[in-house]
Amino acid sequence: FNAVFFRDGQPFTGLAYAFDSIQTNAARKSILKSGGSIYNNEAYCNFGQPIVAATPGVVVSIVDRFENQQGHRKSVPITAENLAGNHVMVDIGDGHYALYAHCQRGSFAGLKVGETINVGQPIAKIGNSGNSDGPHLHFEIFKESLDPLWSTGVPFVLEEFTVLAKAESADMDTMSVTSRDLDKPVIHRSAMPEDDSIINIAHL
């Protein structure tokens, strides 16, 4: 994202460097399973997939009370309270926090505020809650506030990922994707994926 919000004349860049992660099918032609409806969460390739911790840290907030939107239909009105939907916020040290947003309600597997988590630990499942147009994970790292919107977003890198293709366009009416495969997959280390990259992240 590249967004700036203003309050009392002061700029906030809490969403800077955040990204939304979705999943295509094996053919990289759609984010739906075969024959699914765009209004059915179960039809999406990533719905219910586990979310694992990207960093170690201490859980400082868990919100687990919002219903899922229905696929690409916002059946639950959006308010300031439910923008991130069900989510986990983790203190990762030095005044920095990680946010995992739009999770499924009831998917936090006994996670508790104050609990220390480790890299690769399952912490929730991908859902479609809050300000969401379809099942996905919103992830960001920010500082200077416990409110991810009214804060400062910070850049971060992934330890390793492989770029398989570039998504050139998407049709929101069908959830189909037009992508271009690279001549050969390219491995990146300690980098951030570029916009519209179709990547594979090595299992943690």
Secondary structure, DSSP 8 states (H G I E B T S, - for coil): ----EEETTEEEBTTTT-EEE----TTSSBSB-TT--TT-GGGBTTTT-EEE-SS-EEEEEEE----B-BTTB--S---STTTT-EEEEEEEETTEEEEEEEE-TT-STT--TT-EE-TT-EEEEB--BSS-SSS-EEEEEEES-SSSSSSEE----EEEEEEEEEEEEEETTTTEEEEEEEEEEEEEEEE---TTEEEEE---
